[in-house]
Amino acid sequence: MKKIIAVILAAALAVTALASCSKAEEGHKIYIRDDFAADEVKVEFLNSQSSKKVTVTPEKLDENEDYTTYCVNGDTKLYNRIIIHSDDEKSIQLAFNEYVSGWHISPYGMVPFTYDEKEETPDYAIKTFKYEKTDKNIYIHTPKGYKKNSKKKYPVIYMTDGQNLFENGATSHGCWSVAESVRSMQKNAGKSAIIVGIDDSTSNRDSELTPDIGNVVDVSSVDGGSFKDGTGKYYSDFVVNTVMPYIEKTYNVYTDAKHTAIAGSSSGGIESFYIGMEHADKFGTIGALSPAFGLYDDATWVKYLKSKNLKNKPKVYIYNGEADNLEKYLKIGAVSMVDNLKKVGYKDKDITLRIYKKGMHNEKFWRAVFPEFLKLFI
């Protein structure tokens, strides 16, 4: 009997040691899942605003024929990003905060996942509205545990390019995996949100997601599309006067600005910024990732922002890369927008600017930092 007890105790101690994970610093536990059977995995914790970083070897939690899972602890007060080194390969920078459960090295790139929960395509509802002379789909994802008849209310995030938010194979551009990030936040921090994605009109996207606030700067060297006389106001009115009333009537959401956000990337980034400023009484947070601010010069932006007489000032998260020509061009407008906002009364605490030198203009980079936006909003 003593021998059996000793074996049980030894096994229990082994499990306890394994679950404790390697520690860069005391702090938040994060999981790494690897599809590719790497011989060696390391995690580099870093602060994107400083040179502080540390590299550690994570503990292996489990292994099967599909993947290997590791875990490691890091201090979210010191670090806000991680890079995963798998053999001779390394990932892009990935968000690291209390909302992040883990990152999965998969054929789709680095995808957020929640440890101990099945990874599957998120459920979402589709609602179709009339839009100009065509139809426009709206994609609505409710978080785990959502009950229509419950009194519990949820924050809501409205997002442009809704077709790219939930399914990896839905478009050729990839996916933001926003539902996985929300689920991770829910598991780790007990916070959640409803995501409402508004489809774009692919053939008319440049115009649809461009506000008309002045003379458009010549961007012919960057993109052949036409952005002049943008119909962004029509899109903005559609979001505020058609989509939002439907969501607020049909789903258990808060209706105040504090619990309502708008976000998007590229043309969707400038349009989200515009919608948030047009309706600052309705949106408390704006996410503008790789935004096309450069369509207008700084004088035009300052004139427009001053015309809004912003009594309510939404918090603004701006992200931009600089690893391809388009991101380099967009970075100019992203950086100068900080100064433009300060000219109309914004304080540093209400603006978050993140520039990533190796960031490129695609969904996998926006997916990688989306939890940073969530942290600002909720």
LOVEX-505896 format. One record per residue (C-alpha): x, y, z. Coordinates in Angstrom, 2 decimals, always signed. Example, Ala and Ser with C-alpha at 12.3 -4.5 7.8 and 13.67 -1.06 7.14 Angstrom:
2
     east    north       up
   +12.30    -4.50    +7.80
   +13.67    -1.06    +7.14
***
This chain:
378
     east    north       up
    +0.00    +0.00    +0.00
    +2.83    +2.44    +0.88
    +4.40    +1.76    -2.52
    +1.13    +2.50    -4.31
    +0.65    +5.76    -2.37
    +4.22    +6.79    -3.18
    +3.63    +6.21    -6.89
    +0.39    +8.25    -6.78
    +2.10   +11.11    -4.93
    +4.97   +11.11    -7.39
    +2.57   +11.28   -10.31
    +0.64   +14.12    -8.68
    +3.83   +16.09    -8.10
    +4.85   +15.56   -11.71
    +1.51   +16.92   -12.94
    +1.76   +19.91   -10.59
    +5.25   +20.70   -11.83
    +4.13   +20.39   -15.45
    +1.11   +22.67   -14.96
    +3.24   +25.40   -13.39
    +4.92   +26.18   -16.75
    +8.23   +27.88   -17.39
    +8.38   +31.42   -16.09
    +9.77   +34.45   -17.84
    +8.40   +36.35   -14.86
    +5.55   +35.63   -12.48
    +2.36   +36.38   -14.30
    -0.08   +35.32   -16.97
    -0.05   +31.77   -18.35
    -0.15   +31.35   -22.11
    -0.40   +28.19   -24.19
    +1.36   +27.35   -27.44
    -0.02   +24.66   -29.76
    +2.17   +23.33   -32.57
    +0.93   +21.29   -35.55
    +4.37   +20.68   -36.96
    +6.16   +18.49   -34.39
    +9.06   +20.86   -33.83
   +12.15   +19.55   -32.09
   +12.49   +22.77   -30.13
   +10.04   +25.54   -29.19
   +10.95   +28.76   -27.42
    +8.90   +31.82   -26.52
   +10.30   +35.33   -26.70
    +8.48   +37.88   -24.55
    +8.99   +41.49   -25.60
    +7.73   +45.00   -25.09
    +6.88   +46.60   -28.45
    +7.53   +50.07   -27.02
   +10.97   +49.33   -25.57
   +13.89   +46.99   -26.03
   +13.00   +44.80   -23.07
   +12.73   +41.11   -23.95
   +13.43   +37.65   -22.62
   +13.39   +34.20   -24.25
   +12.30   +31.08   -22.34
   +11.66   +27.43   -23.05
    +8.02   +26.47   -22.40
    +6.96   +23.26   -20.69
    +5.38   +20.53   -22.80
    +1.87   +19.81   -21.52
    +0.66   +17.11   -23.88
    +1.35   +15.55   -27.26
    -0.74   +13.56   -29.71
    -0.74   +12.74   -33.42
    -2.29   +16.11   -34.28
    -0.26   +18.59   -32.25
    +1.91   +19.33   -29.22
    +0.83   +21.82   -26.56
    +3.15   +23.88   -24.35
    +2.65   +26.51   -21.68
    +4.67   +29.34   -20.20
    +4.13   +32.24   -17.81
    +4.95   +35.88   -18.53
    +4.45   +39.27   -16.91
    +1.88   +41.35   -18.81
    +3.10   +44.47   -17.00
    +6.49   +44.09   -18.64
    +5.62   +42.57   -22.02
    +2.82   +43.07   -24.54
    +3.94   +40.78   -27.38
    +5.43   +37.35   -27.90
    +7.33   +35.70   -30.74
    +7.21   +31.91   -30.96
   +10.38   +30.19   -32.17
    +9.71   +26.73   -33.62
   +12.96   +25.04   -34.72
   +14.51   +27.48   -37.23
   +11.26   +29.36   -37.87
    +9.80   +32.19   -35.85
    +6.35   +33.75   -35.78
    +5.29   +37.31   -36.26
    +4.72   +39.38   -33.13
    +1.57   +38.24   -31.34
    -0.47   +40.06   -28.72
    +0.23   +39.09   -25.13
    -2.09   +40.29   -22.38
    -4.50   +38.90   -19.79
    -7.11   +38.27   -22.49
    -4.91   +35.90   -24.51
    -5.19   +32.19   -23.74
    -2.92   +30.85   -26.43
    -1.64   +30.83   -30.00
    -1.86   +27.86   -32.35
    +0.86   +27.31   -34.98
    -1.43   +26.03   -37.72
    -1.61   +25.83   -41.54
    -3.54   +29.13   -41.37
    -0.75   +30.85   -39.49
    -0.89   +31.91   -35.86
    -4.48   +31.46   -34.66
    -5.79   +32.29   -31.16
    -7.18   +29.33   -29.21
    -8.44   +28.52   -25.74
    -6.77   +25.65   -23.93
    -9.01   +22.72   -22.89
   -11.70   +23.73   -25.38
   -12.41   +22.24   -28.79
   -11.19   +24.29   -31.72
   -13.96   +24.68   -34.29
   -15.44   +27.18   -36.73
   -17.45   +29.70   -34.71
   -21.20   +29.92   -35.11
   -22.73   +33.14   -36.37
   -26.08   +34.35   -37.62
   -26.58   +36.14   -40.93
   -29.01   +38.99   -41.46
   -29.51   +40.51   -44.90
   -30.47   +44.14   -45.45
   -31.15   +46.18   -48.57
   -28.20   +48.42   -49.38
   -28.40   +50.79   -52.33
   -29.45   +48.55   -55.26
   -28.24   +45.29   -53.76
   -28.24   +43.24   -50.56
   -25.68   +43.36   -47.77
   -25.04   +40.58   -45.27
   -24.45   +41.21   -41.60
   -22.68   +38.51   -39.57
   -23.48   +38.31   -35.85
   -21.43   +36.21   -33.43
   -22.68   +35.77   -29.88
   -20.26   +34.46   -27.23
   -20.43   +31.16   -25.41
   -23.24   +31.10   -22.85
   -25.27   +33.81   -24.56
   -29.01   +33.46   -23.88
   -31.52   +35.61   -25.70
   -33.95   +35.76   -22.79
   -31.29   +36.54   -20.19
   -31.05   +39.95   -18.52
   -27.29   +39.93   -18.98
   -26.08   +42.54   -21.46
   -22.99   +42.47   -23.63
   -20.69   +45.07   -25.17
   -20.81   +45.06   -28.97
   -18.12   +45.59   -31.60
   -19.18   +46.59   -35.12
   -16.59   +45.68   -37.75
   -16.10   +46.35   -41.43
   -15.22   +43.56   -43.91
   -17.43   +41.16   -41.99
   -16.79   +38.35   -44.46
   -13.19   +38.11   -43.21
   -13.86   +37.82   -39.48
   -14.92   +34.27   -38.61
   -13.98   +31.54   -41.11
   -10.46   +30.74   -42.27
   -11.55   +29.59   -45.72
   -14.33   +32.10   -46.29
   -12.19   +34.40   -48.46
    -8.79   +34.31   -50.12
    -7.58   +37.06   -47.78
    -7.62   +34.97   -44.61
    -9.46   +35.51   -41.38
    -9.25   +37.74   -38.29
   -10.40   +34.89   -35.98
   -12.15   +37.48   -33.83
   -14.49   +34.94   -32.22
   -11.51   +32.93   -30.96
   -10.00   +36.08   -29.44
   -13.28   +36.89   -27.72
   -13.57   +33.34   -26.40
   -10.04   +33.54   -25.06
   -10.88   +36.81   -23.31
   -14.02   +35.25   -21.86
   -12.13   +32.26   -20.47
    -9.24   +34.26   -19.03
   -10.84   +37.50   -17.87
   -14.56   +36.73   -17.64
   -15.32   +39.45   -20.18
   -17.06   +39.08   -23.51
   -18.64   +40.86   -26.46
   -20.95   +40.38   -29.40
   -19.27   +40.88   -32.79
   -21.24   +42.34   -35.70
   -19.46   +42.17   -39.06
   -20.75   +44.22   -41.99
   -19.98   +42.72   -45.40
   -18.28   +44.89   -47.99
   -19.37   +45.40   -51.58
   -16.20   +44.04   -53.17
   -16.66   +45.74   -56.54
   -17.31   +49.10   -54.90
   -15.27   +48.79   -51.70
   -12.95   +51.75   -52.35
   -15.87   +54.16   -52.56
   -18.05   +52.48   -49.95
   -15.40   +52.66   -47.25
   -14.08   +56.13   -48.03
   -15.59   +59.19   -46.33
   -15.85   +62.34   -48.44
   -14.31   +65.02   -46.20
   -12.32   +67.01   -48.76
    -9.93   +66.64   -51.67
    -8.42   +63.16   -51.91
    -4.63   +63.07   -52.16
    -3.31   +61.44   -55.34
    -2.75   +57.80   -54.46
    -2.38   +56.45   -58.00
    +1.12   +55.20   -57.22
    -0.18   +53.11   -54.34
    -3.47   +51.71   -55.61
    -5.27   +51.93   -58.93
    -8.70   +52.21   -57.30
   -10.70   +55.42   -57.27
   -11.37   +56.94   -53.84
   -12.74   +60.31   -54.94
   -16.29   +61.21   -54.01
   -16.42   +58.35   -51.51
   -19.79   +57.11   -50.33
   -18.65   +56.51   -46.77
   -21.44   +58.67   -45.36
   -24.05   +56.36   -46.87
   -22.25   +53.39   -45.28
   -22.00   +55.21   -41.96
   -25.71   +56.02   -42.00
   -26.47   +52.39   -42.83
   -24.47   +51.17   -39.83
   -25.98   +53.67   -37.39
   -29.56   +53.87   -38.67
   -30.16   +50.31   -39.89
   -27.70   +47.81   -38.39
   -27.40   +49.21   -34.87
   -31.17   +49.53   -34.25
   -31.64   +45.93   -35.39
   -28.87   +44.65   -33.11
   -30.08   +46.67   -30.14
   -33.64   +45.41   -30.61
   -32.74   +41.77   -31.27
   -29.76   +41.08   -28.99
   -28.89   +41.72   -25.35
   -26.41   +44.54   -25.86
   -25.57   +47.75   -24.06
   -26.55   +50.80   -26.05
   -24.23   +53.38   -24.47
   -21.00   +54.55   -26.09
   -18.79   +53.05   -23.37
   -19.85   +49.54   -24.35
   -19.93   +50.08   -28.12
   -16.95   +49.99   -30.49
   -16.25   +50.14   -34.22
   -13.18   +48.67   -35.92
   -11.71   +47.79   -39.28
    -8.56   +47.69   -41.38
    -7.22   +49.55   -44.41
   -10.20   +51.28   -46.07
   -12.27   +49.71   -43.30
    -9.93   +51.42   -40.84
   -10.50   +54.93   -42.18
   -14.24   +54.29   -42.44
   -14.41   +52.97   -38.86
   -12.55   +56.07   -37.67
   -14.96   +58.27   -39.61
   -18.05   +56.51   -38.25
   -16.72   +56.78   -34.71
   -16.06   +60.49   -35.08
   -19.35   +61.16   -36.85
   -21.19   +59.45   -34.01
   -18.96   +59.99   -30.99
   -22.05   +59.81   -28.80
   -22.58   +56.19   -29.87
   -19.03   +54.76   -30.02
   -16.61   +54.84   -27.12
   -13.73   +53.05   -28.85
   -12.37   +53.03   -32.40
   -10.00   +50.46   -33.86
    -8.19   +51.67   -37.00
    -5.73   +49.05   -38.22
    -3.51   +49.97   -41.18
    -5.96   +52.82   -41.83
    -6.04   +54.73   -45.12
    -5.70   +58.11   -43.37
    -3.28   +59.19   -46.13
    -6.17   +59.71   -48.53
    -6.45   +63.17   -46.96
    -3.75   +65.57   -45.84
    -3.39   +66.68   -42.24
    -5.03   +70.06   -42.78
    -8.15   +68.35   -44.12
    -8.26   +65.96   -41.17
    -7.84   +68.72   -38.58
   -10.54   +70.83   -40.25
   -12.89   +67.84   -40.28
   -12.19   +66.87   -36.65
   -12.64   +70.43   -35.44
   -16.00   +70.58   -37.21
   -17.23   +67.73   -35.03
   -16.83   +69.73   -31.80
   -16.02   +66.50   -30.00
   -17.49   +66.70   -26.52
   -17.27   +62.92   -26.35
   -13.90   +61.66   -27.50
   -13.78   +57.94   -28.38
   -10.62   +56.11   -27.41
    -8.58   +55.38   -30.52
    -6.40   +52.34   -31.24
    -4.19   +52.71   -34.32
    -1.99   +49.90   -35.62
    +0.32   +49.97   -38.63
    +3.12   +47.90   -40.11
    +5.94   +49.04   -42.34
    +7.18   +45.87   -44.06
    +5.58   +46.43   -47.47
    +5.11   +49.50   -49.64
    +1.46   +49.99   -48.77
    +2.08   +49.80   -45.02
    +5.00   +52.21   -45.34
    +2.72   +54.66   -47.10
    -0.11   +54.21   -44.59
    +2.26   +54.61   -41.64
    +2.74   +58.29   -42.49
    -0.95   +58.98   -41.98
    -1.18   +56.73   -38.92
    +1.61   +58.61   -37.13
    +0.40   +62.08   -38.10
    -3.15   +61.26   -36.99
    -1.90   +61.22   -33.40
    -0.87   +64.87   -33.74
    -4.12   +65.70   -35.54
    -6.13   +64.26   -32.66
    -4.11   +66.23   -30.11
    -4.92   +69.41   -32.00
    -8.61   +68.83   -31.25
    -8.14   +68.12   -27.56
    -7.12   +64.47   -27.35
    -4.78   +63.37   -24.55
    -2.09   +60.71   -24.79
    -4.08   +58.36   -22.57
    -6.90   +58.21   -25.11
    -4.69   +57.30   -28.10
    -2.85   +54.02   -28.59
    -0.43   +53.86   -31.53
    +1.39   +50.62   -32.30
    +3.88   +50.41   -35.17
    +5.37   +47.03   -36.12
    +8.36   +47.19   -38.46
    +7.69   +43.70   -39.83
    +3.95   +44.16   -40.08
    +2.38   +43.64   -43.51
    -0.98   +44.57   -45.00
    -3.01   +41.43   -44.38
    -5.36   +39.66   -42.00
    -2.79   +37.55   -40.18
    -1.12   +40.68   -38.79
    -4.42   +42.32   -37.82
    -5.49   +39.05   -36.19
    -2.24   +38.98   -34.24
    -2.90   +42.34   -32.54
    -6.70   +42.24   -32.25
    -6.47   +41.29   -28.53
    -4.69   +44.62   -27.95
    -7.75   +46.40   -29.28
    -9.99   +44.25   -27.09
    -7.95   +45.20   -24.05
    -8.41   +48.89   -24.82
   -12.15   +48.49   -25.35
   -13.28   +46.11   -22.60
***
